[in-house]
């Protein structure tokens, strides 16, 4: 069990499969966080999520053993990745989610894949063939199509603009956080890589909470036991299960391909919203789902 997930390396397209699976798990977590966000501040949701995930990851790391011996520079890069991609990015994402709601946040989420592809092009030297690029275009196009909606009077102009801006910054930080560790993933267990990133994110998130002028007041919802029924499963799904398979998917395929498949989380958010939140699936949404899955197939084609 030294290298959890590494035994699957012989499975064809395992990186793509894991990236797609991560999108499904993350989508379910987003639905749960959207419900929790009505009562819990984004900073506290992120604080609790990271603390619980850190405990679970530490326990998993103890079981599998094999603590890595990383050069100080590499260790610092993983920690910085956690600060950017977990502490800051997830906090901003939850803020956007509360301000905009799931549908509009999903539009902003489209920025993730292009950011990863652009950063991978600049810093990793990755290239995509024509068929894969068509797949990316189809996925992003499907996401935009499925999230089309008329203006919502329930959201003020100020919240709309700030929510979109915050969400875009969140997606950039997420992309930067994963691209910076991509070159170092081959030499470390996914569990330990995730644990180091989560430790950096948890410490930074705690500092952010400590700097908030109403930090004690923000914790008040955690005194209500009913809130944990949503917060605990959402945290486990997002910061433990999804993050592990997300990072594994990034390890076993190109960052640009993994990010395009991760982008399908928006499609799954809408499907799960129909089941859990009882939102209606329209013909437009059904067409977008079909378009997205065609794109997912094309983006997995490697020549």
C-alpha positions as CSV (number, residue, x, y, z in Angstrom):
1,X,0.0,0.0,0.0
2,X,3.1,2.2,-0.1
3,X,1.9,4.1,-3.2
4,X,-1.9,4.2,-3.1
5,X,-3.3,4.5,-6.7
6,X,0.1,3.6,-8.2
7,X,-1.0,-0.1,-8.6
8,X,-3.6,1.2,-11.1
9,X,-1.0,2.6,-13.4
10,X,-1.4,-0.3,-15.8
11,X,-5.1,0.4,-16.3
12,X,-5.6,2.1,-19.7
13,X,-6.5,5.8,-19.4
14,X,-6.4,5.6,-15.6
15,X,-5.5,9.3,-15.3
16,X,-8.5,10.2,-17.4
17,X,-10.8,7.9,-15.4
18,X,-9.6,9.3,-12.1
19,X,-10.0,12.9,-13.3
20,X,-13.6,12.2,-14.4
21,X,-14.4,10.4,-11.1
22,X,-13.0,13.4,-9.2
23,X,-15.5,15.7,-11.1
24,X,-18.4,13.5,-10.0
25,X,-17.4,13.5,-6.3
26,X,-16.6,17.2,-6.3
27,X,-20.0,18.0,-7.9
28,X,-21.8,16.2,-5.1
29,X,-19.7,18.1,-2.5
30,X,-20.5,21.4,-4.1
31,X,-24.3,20.7,-3.8
32,X,-23.8,19.9,-0.1
33,X,-21.7,23.0,0.5
34,X,-24.3,25.1,-1.3
35,X,-26.8,23.9,1.3
36,X,-24.4,24.4,4.2
37,X,-23.5,27.9,2.9
38,X,-27.0,29.2,3.9
39,X,-25.9,28.9,7.6
40,X,-22.1,28.7,7.7
41,X,-19.6,31.4,6.6
42,X,-17.3,30.4,3.7
43,X,-14.2,30.9,5.8
44,X,-15.5,28.5,8.5
45,X,-16.6,25.9,5.9
46,X,-13.1,25.9,4.5
47,X,-11.6,25.8,8.0
48,X,-13.6,22.8,9.0
49,X,-13.1,21.0,5.7
50,X,-9.4,21.3,5.8
51,X,-9.1,20.3,9.5
52,X,-11.2,17.2,9.0
53,X,-9.3,16.2,5.8
54,X,-6.0,16.8,7.5
55,X,-6.9,14.2,10.2
56,X,-8.1,11.7,7.6
57,X,-5.1,12.1,5.4
58,X,-2.7,11.9,8.4
59,X,-4.4,8.6,9.4
60,X,-4.2,7.3,5.9
61,X,-0.5,8.2,5.7
62,X,0.3,6.4,8.9
63,X,-1.4,3.3,7.5
64,X,0.5,3.3,4.2
65,X,3.8,4.4,5.7
66,X,6.7,5.4,3.4
67,X,7.1,9.0,4.5
68,X,8.9,10.8,1.6
69,X,12.3,12.5,2.0
70,X,11.8,15.6,-0.1
71,X,14.3,18.4,-0.7
72,X,13.4,21.6,1.2
73,X,12.6,23.4,-2.1
74,X,10.2,20.6,-3.2
75,X,8.5,20.5,0.2
76,X,8.1,24.2,0.1
77,X,6.5,24.0,-3.3
78,X,3.9,21.5,-2.1
79,X,3.1,23.7,0.9
80,X,2.8,26.8,-1.3
81,X,0.5,24.8,-3.6
82,X,-1.7,24.0,-0.6
83,X,-1.8,27.6,0.5
84,X,-2.8,28.8,-3.0
85,X,-5.0,25.9,-4.1
86,X,-6.7,25.0,-0.7
87,X,-6.6,27.9,1.8
88,X,-7.1,30.8,-0.6
89,X,-8.8,29.2,-3.6
90,X,-11.4,27.1,-1.7
91,X,-12.3,30.0,0.6
92,X,-12.8,32.3,-2.4
93,X,-14.8,29.5,-4.2
94,X,-17.2,29.1,-1.3
95,X,-17.6,32.9,-1.1
96,X,-18.5,33.0,-4.8
97,X,-20.8,30.0,-4.3
98,X,-22.7,31.8,-1.5
99,X,-22.9,35.1,-3.5
100,X,-23.9,33.6,-6.9
101,X,-25.5,30.3,-6.2
102,X,-24.5,27.0,-7.9
103,X,-25.5,27.9,-11.5
104,X,-23.6,31.2,-11.9
105,X,-20.7,29.8,-9.9
106,X,-20.6,26.9,-12.5
107,X,-20.1,29.5,-15.2
108,X,-17.1,31.0,-13.4
109,X,-15.8,27.5,-12.8
110,X,-15.2,27.2,-16.6
111,X,-12.1,29.4,-16.1
112,X,-10.3,26.5,-14.4
113,X,-9.5,24.4,-17.5
114,X,-8.3,27.2,-19.7
115,X,-6.1,28.5,-16.8
116,X,-4.5,25.0,-16.4
117,X,-4.0,24.6,-20.1
118,X,-2.4,28.1,-20.4
119,X,-0.2,27.6,-17.4
120,X,0.8,24.1,-18.5
121,X,1.7,25.5,-21.9
122,X,3.9,28.2,-20.3
123,X,5.6,26.2,-17.6
124,X,5.3,22.5,-18.4
125,X,5.7,22.5,-22.1
126,X,2.6,20.5,-22.6
127,X,0.9,20.4,-26.0
128,X,-2.5,19.2,-27.1
129,X,-3.4,17.7,-30.5
130,X,-6.2,19.1,-32.6
131,X,-8.7,16.4,-31.6
132,X,-8.1,17.2,-27.9
133,X,-8.5,20.9,-28.4
134,X,-11.8,20.3,-30.1
135,X,-12.8,18.2,-27.0
136,X,-11.8,21.1,-24.7
137,X,-13.9,23.5,-26.8
138,X,-16.9,21.1,-26.6
139,X,-16.6,20.7,-22.9
140,X,-16.3,24.5,-22.2
141,X,-19.1,25.1,-24.7
142,X,-21.3,22.6,-23.0
143,X,-20.7,24.1,-19.6
144,X,-21.6,27.6,-20.9
145,X,-24.7,26.2,-22.7
146,X,-26.0,24.4,-19.6
147,X,-25.5,27.4,-17.4
148,X,-27.3,29.9,-19.6
149,X,-29.9,31.8,-17.6
150,X,-31.6,35.1,-17.6
151,X,-30.5,37.8,-15.1
152,X,-31.6,37.0,-11.5
153,X,-33.1,39.9,-9.6
154,X,-32.3,38.1,-6.4
155,X,-28.6,38.8,-7.0
156,X,-27.5,42.4,-6.8
157,X,-25.2,43.9,-9.4
158,X,-22.6,44.3,-6.7
159,X,-22.8,40.7,-5.6
160,X,-22.8,39.6,-9.2
161,X,-19.6,41.5,-10.1
162,X,-17.8,40.7,-6.9
163,X,-18.8,37.0,-7.0
164,X,-17.6,36.6,-10.6
165,X,-14.3,38.3,-9.8
166,X,-13.8,36.3,-6.7
167,X,-14.6,33.1,-8.5
168,X,-12.2,33.8,-11.4
169,X,-9.4,34.4,-9.0
170,X,-10.3,31.2,-7.2
171,X,-10.0,29.2,-10.4
172,X,-6.6,30.8,-11.2
173,X,-5.2,29.9,-7.8
174,X,-6.5,26.3,-8.1
175,X,-4.9,26.0,-11.5
176,X,-1.6,27.6,-10.3
177,X,-1.6,25.3,-7.2
178,X,-1.8,22.1,-9.2
179,X,0.4,23.1,-12.2
180,X,3.3,24.0,-9.8
181,X,3.4,20.5,-8.3
182,X,2.8,18.6,-11.4
183,X,6.5,18.0,-12.2
184,X,7.1,16.6,-8.7
185,X,4.2,14.2,-8.5
186,X,6.0,11.3,-10.1
187,X,8.4,10.9,-7.2
188,X,5.9,11.0,-4.3
189,X,2.9,9.0,-3.1
190,X,-0.4,10.7,-3.9
191,X,-1.5,10.4,-0.2
192,X,1.7,12.1,1.1
193,X,1.5,14.8,-1.6
194,X,-2.1,15.5,-0.7
195,X,-1.3,15.5,3.0
196,X,1.5,18.1,2.6
197,X,-0.7,20.3,0.5
198,X,-3.5,20.0,3.0
199,X,-1.2,20.8,5.9
200,X,-0.2,24.0,4.2
201,X,-3.8,24.8,3.4
202,X,-5.0,24.1,6.9
203,X,-2.4,26.2,8.6
204,X,-3.0,29.1,6.2
205,X,-6.7,28.8,6.5
206,X,-6.5,28.9,10.3
207,X,-4.4,32.1,10.1
208,X,-7.0,33.7,7.8
209,X,-9.7,32.8,10.3
210,X,-7.6,34.1,13.1
211,X,-7.2,37.5,11.4
212,X,-11.0,37.9,10.9
213,X,-12.4,40.5,13.3
214,X,-15.5,38.4,13.9
215,X,-13.7,35.0,14.2
216,X,-15.6,33.8,17.3
217,X,-18.9,34.8,15.9
218,X,-18.2,32.9,12.7
219,X,-17.9,29.7,14.6
220,X,-21.4,29.9,16.2
221,X,-23.1,27.7,13.6
222,X,-20.7,24.9,14.5
223,X,-22.5,24.7,17.9
224,X,-25.6,23.4,16.1
225,X,-25.3,19.6,15.6
226,X,-27.7,19.6,12.7
227,X,-25.2,21.5,10.6
228,X,-22.7,18.7,10.8
229,X,-25.0,16.4,8.9
230,X,-24.2,18.3,5.7
231,X,-20.8,19.7,6.6
232,X,-19.1,16.4,7.5
233,X,-20.0,14.5,4.3
234,X,-19.3,17.5,2.1
235,X,-15.8,17.9,3.7
236,X,-15.0,14.2,3.3
237,X,-16.1,14.1,-0.3
238,X,-14.3,17.3,-1.3
239,X,-11.1,17.5,0.7
240,X,-10.4,13.8,1.1
241,X,-11.9,11.6,-1.6
242,X,-12.1,14.1,-4.4
243,X,-8.7,15.7,-3.8
244,X,-6.9,12.3,-3.7
245,X,-8.3,11.1,-7.0
246,X,-8.0,14.6,-8.5
247,X,-4.3,14.7,-7.7
248,X,-3.9,11.1,-8.9
249,X,-5.6,11.9,-12.2
250,X,-3.3,14.9,-12.6
251,X,-0.3,12.6,-11.9
252,X,-1.2,10.0,-14.6
253,X,-2.1,12.2,-17.5
254,X,-1.3,15.6,-18.9
255,X,-2.4,18.5,-16.7
256,X,-4.3,20.0,-19.6
257,X,-6.3,16.8,-20.3
258,X,-7.0,16.2,-16.6
259,X,-8.3,19.8,-16.2
260,X,-10.6,19.4,-19.1
261,X,-12.2,16.3,-17.6
262,X,-12.3,17.9,-14.2
263,X,-14.4,20.7,-15.9
264,X,-17.2,18.2,-16.3
265,X,-18.0,18.7,-12.6
266,X,-20.3,21.5,-13.8
267,X,-22.4,19.1,-15.8
268,X,-22.6,16.7,-12.8
269,X,-23.6,19.6,-10.5
270,X,-26.6,20.2,-12.6
271,X,-27.5,16.6,-12.8
272,X,-27.2,16.1,-9.1
273,X,-29.0,19.4,-8.4
274,X,-32.0,17.9,-10.3
275,X,-31.9,14.8,-8.1
276,X,-31.1,16.4,-4.7
277,X,-32.4,19.9,-5.1
278,X,-35.3,18.9,-7.4
279,X,-34.3,21.2,-10.2
280,X,-35.8,20.6,-13.6
281,X,-33.7,19.1,-16.4
282,X,-34.6,21.0,-19.6
283,X,-33.9,19.8,-23.2
284,X,-31.1,22.4,-23.3
285,X,-29.4,20.9,-20.3
286,X,-29.8,17.4,-21.7
287,X,-28.2,18.5,-25.0
288,X,-25.3,20.1,-23.1
289,X,-24.6,16.9,-21.1
290,X,-24.4,14.9,-24.4
291,X,-22.1,17.5,-25.8
292,X,-19.8,17.5,-22.8
293,X,-19.4,13.7,-22.8
294,X,-18.5,13.8,-26.5
295,X,-15.9,16.4,-25.6
296,X,-14.6,14.1,-22.7
297,X,-14.1,11.3,-25.2
298,X,-12.2,13.5,-27.6
299,X,-10.0,15.1,-25.0
300,X,-8.8,11.6,-23.9
301,X,-7.5,10.8,-27.4
302,X,-3.7,10.8,-27.4
303,X,-1.7,10.3,-30.6
